[in-house]
């Protein structure tokens, strides 16, 4: 694997799934075409393949079963054939942490031993799952804890979907999968840059959006990018989900300092790509994520320039102001509350919604920008001390009308 410097697109060698138990393949993560091809390959009669694939799909993604024996409308001989060649296997949940505010964070270990984190954020009117797309990150954003990790590899479509399955397992959603749902929204805002893993993210989200499976509307899915311009329009055309952009600065010199990817795709390029994003309109606005860093990007002039840029590019947009969430070793501080409120007021006065994002899960290091895989081993005591230090940072917040807030870089 090679990683180009300064946030340039990584070149990642293809990853082959490790052999599973007895050489069986994990069927979780198969899309419809994969499913039909796999059934045909192991000997399901061709005239039955379409029907059997549809049945297995329903049990796998709509009912969340983990055993072929549970697929009661599939004939015994086909179930035996499936069990002979395939597994339905979730990744291991190494640790599940539960915040005082209801946030849940899962440290998930995949079959090859690599790990990523997934966060569930409950709100009054929704429940949002923040999903990772990579192990580590190559963008090296200076204010993001994930950015201090090296990029290990892309996650497969199955590993991306599995994060949702794990959360739904923990939340007890499968008994009544379409009513009383607790995971109502997905944000691709966890570890990694989703647009640097485009094909696997697309495949995973197509599984999630399938009307006969998990059944999550594309209107309830948001993909967050740090501004990988070549893939932004493609995302709108091929996936069609909501777009969030990690902006975090309104001048190229500042943005390049805190987000090295800006040296390749600058503000003009990113904002032009936003203006061209398919499907963006006033009822489906682009979200700009803006982390409030004391004395870095939080002046009145910055707020006014943000309004000017959004108007210049005629963007149907809202701004999520994210109080910086501290993590051990960071050089940055969160802007003072009065400064955050003043910044928000200026943007609002410019006719643009600018709610302040309420930090969630700080006590378990699950807040925006704090995610970091435990692949870099730490003791439980060390993690507890870090979480306590982060929780002790005084920041006063108001509630936001948005469930967004995680940054990808």
N, C-alpha and C positions, 0 to 999 in steps of 0.2 A: 504494500500500500504506500502511495506517495501523497503527501499533503503539500500543496503549494502555499507560500507564505502570504501573510497579510489578508487572510480571508478569501483568497482565491479558491475557485472550485476544486475540491479534492478529487483525486483520481483513486478510486477504491477498487481493489481487485474483487472479482466476484466471490461470493461466499457460498460454499456448498454446505447444506445442512448436515450436521454430524449424524452418523447412523444412530438410530434410536434402538430401543429394546428389540432384540431378535431381528434387527434389520427392517423393522416396520417404519413406515412413513407417518408423520403426524399430519392428519387430514385437516386440522385447524389452520385456516388461512387459505385453503383452496377456494378459488372462485368457481363460478358455474362451469366454465370451460375446463378448468383443471379437474373438477369433480367428474364430469362426463368422461374425460379422457382416462382418468384413473380407474373408473369402474369398468370401462371397456377393456383396459389393459389387463385387469386381474380376472377377467372372464365373465363378467355380467353380460348376458345375451344382449346383442345390439338393440333389439326391439324393446328391451326393458330399460335401456340406459337413461333415457330422458326422464322417465317416470321415477326410477330409483334415485337419480341425482336430485330430483326435486324433493323427494321424501327425506333423503339424508340431509339436504340443505335445511329443510324446515326444522328437523330435530337438532341439528348442529347449531344453527344461528338464531332460530326463533325460540327454541325450547331450552337451549343451553346444556344438552345432555353430555355426559362424559363417558358413556358406554354404548356400544352398538346394541346391546341387549335391550336398552330402553326404547329402541325404535320399533315400536310394537306393530306398526302397519307395514314394515318391511319383512319380507318372507324370511323364514329361519335359514334357508340355504344362502341367501344373499347376506344376511347378518353374519353368518359364519365365514363367508368369503371376505367380508370387510374386516372382521376381527383377525383373520389370518394375515392380512397384508397391511393394515393400518392401525393407528392409535388415535385417540382423541385426548391430547395431553396439554394441559395448561402449564405454563412456566411456573417455577417455584416462587412462592412469596417468601422471601427471606425474612422480611420484617414488615409488619403493618403497624403504623403509628396513628394514633387518634388524637387530634387536637382538642383543646377545650372548646373551640368554636365549632366543632363538628367536622372540620376538615380531616380527611383521611389520606395518608401517604403510604404507598406500597413500594417497597424495594423488591424488584422482580429480577430473578436470575434465570437466564435463558439456557438452552440445552448445552451451549458451548462454555458456560460458566460466566459469560459477561452479564452485566447488570445495568438496569435503568430504573428510573423512578416515575411513578404515575401518581397523580393527585386528584382526589375527589373533593369538590367544593360545594357544599349545600347552601342554597339561598332560599328565601321565602317562596319564590315562584318558579324555581328551577334547581337542577342539580347538574353541575358542570364537571366533566372529567378532562383533566389536562394530560395529554398523551405525548410520550416521547417518540421521536422518529429515528434517533441515532444513539449509540453508546458513545457518550462524550460529544465534543463539538470542535469544529475547526475554526470558528469565527473569532475566538479570542477577544470578545467584547470585554472591556476592562472592568465594567461594573457588574458582570454576571458571574456567579460562582461556577456554573457549568462551563463557562469559557476558560476556566483554569485547568480543565481536564484536556487531555489529548483526545483526538478523535480515534476511536477504536474501529468501529465499523457501522454501516447502515443496519437498521433493523429490517427484517423481512416483513412482508405483508402479514403473515401469520403472527409474528411477534407484536405487530402494531395492533391487530385485532384482539390478540390475547389480552392486552392490557384492559380493554373494555370488558372482556369475559371475566377476568379476575375481579374487577370492581363489581360487576353484577352478581358474581358469586357471593362476595362479601356482603353486599347490600340485600341479598335475598330476593332478587328480582325475577327469577325464572318461573316461579309458580304462576304468576299472572303477568306475562311479559309485555303486554300492551296497555294495561291499566295500572295506575298507581306507580308508574315508572319513576325511579329516583334519579337515574342518569338520563336527563332530558337533552343535554347539550354536550358537544365535544369541542375541545379546542386543541389543535395541533400546536401546542405552545410549550411542550416539555423540553427535555434535553434534545439538542440538535437543531439543525436547519432543515425543515421538511422539504424545501425545494431542491436540496442537494440529495434527496432520496425520493425523487419525484415518482418513479414508476411503482415503487413499493407503497408509497403513501396513497397514490391514486387507486391501486388495486385494493388496499385495505378499506379505503373510504367507500369504494363501490360496493364492497361486501356489507359495510355498515348501513349504506343507504338502500340496499335491496328491499323491495316492498314485501317479499316473502320471507325475509330473514329478520335482521335486527330492527329494520324499519325506522331508521332515524332520518328525518328530512334534511336535505342539504341546507335548508334555511337555519337549521340548528347546529351546523358545523362551521367552525371558523378555522382557517389555516393562517398561521402567523409566520411571516418571513422577515428577515433582516434586510431584504431588498435584493434578491437574486433576480435581477431584471429579465434575463432571457427566458425564465420559466414562469414569470408572473402572468402574462397573457395566456400562456398555455394552461395554467392552473384554472383560469376563468373559463376557458373553452372546454377543457377536457374533464374537469372535476366539478366546477360550477358552485363551489362553496363560498362562504363569506371570506373576505380578505382582511387581515390585520397586518399592519406594517410597523416594525420596530423602528421608530424614527429617532427619538431621543436627543436630537439636536437640529438646529435650523441653519447652521452655517457649516460649510464643508470642512473647515479647519477643525472645528470642535468635533464634528461627527467622525472624521477620520481618526482623531485622537482616541475616542472612546469606542469606536466601531471600525476596525481596520478594513472591513469589506467596503467602506465608503471610498477607499482609494481605487477600487475597481468599478463600483457602481455608485456614482455620486448622487447628490440630492436631485439634481435636474433629471437624471436618468430614472431615478426611483419614482419621482413624482409624475413624470411623463408616463411611466408604466402604470401608475395608479389611475391616471386620467383615461388610459386606454383599457382598463380592466373590464372585461365583458360582464354585463349584468349589474354593474354598480349604478345606483340611482338613489334618490332621496329616501326611498323606503328601504333601501338596502345599502347602507352607507359603508364606506371603508373606515376601519378603525385605525387610528394612529396611536401607537403606544409610546408614551413619553415618560421615562423615569426621571424623577426630580432629584437632581444631584446638586448639592449646595455649592454655590459659587462657580458652577460649571455651565449649566444650561437653563437657569431659573430666573433670569432677570426680566424686568418689564420689556426690555427691547427684544428679548427672545420670544416672549409671548406675542408681541405685536408682529414680529417677523413670521411666526407660525401662522397667524391669521392671514397675513399678506400672501404667503405661499399657497395656502389652501384656496384663497380667492383667485390668485393668478392662474392656477391650473384648473379652476372651476370644479373642484373635487366635492362630491357628495360625501362628506366626512364628519366624523366625530373624533374627539381626542380623549384617550384614557390617560389621565395623569396618575402615575404610579409612584407613590412615595418609595424611595429607595429602601430596600430591605437589606440590612447589614448581614455580612457573613465574615467568618474569621479571616483576617489578613487583608481585607479590602482597604484601599486608600481613600474611599469616598464616604461622604456623609449625606444623610437625607436632608433636603431643604427644610428650613423651619416651617412650621405650620402656617404662620402668617404669610410667608412667601409663597407657599403652595396655593393658598386661598386667593392671594392677589393675582397670581398667574392664571388661575382658573377664571377669575372674574374678568380679566382682560380678554381672554379667549371667548367667553360667553358674550361679552359686550360686542365682540366682533361678529356675533351671529352664529357661533359654532358651539355645539355642546362639548363641555369639557369637565365631566365628572371626575372626582377624585376616587381612585380605586381603594377600597378598604383592604388592607393586608389581611390575608387569611393563613392560618397554619404556621405562624411564626414560631410558636413554641415547639414545633416538630421540624423546623427548617424546611417547610413546604411552601413558603411564600414565594412571590415572584422573584426570579433570579437566584433563588437559593438552592435549586436542585443540583445535586451532584451525586453520582453513583458511589456506592461504598466499595467499588472495585479497588479504590485506593483505601486499603483497610484501615479502619479506626476501631478502637474499642467502644463498647456501648457507653462507658463512662465518658470518653472523649466526646461522643456525639451528644450526650446529655449536657455536658458543660457548654458546648458550642450553642446548643439550642437555648439554654438558659441565658447565655450572653446576648443572643439575638433578641430574645423576648424582652430583655431588660431595657433595650433601646426605647426611649420615650418618643412616640409619634402620635399625634392626635388626628383622627380621621373622621370623615363623614361617609355615609353609605353611598355607593354608586348604583346606577340602574343597570349596570352591565356586569356580566359574569366573567368578562375578560380580564387580563392583567398579567399573564405570564409572558416573559420575554424569551425569544429564541436566541438572542445573542447579546 
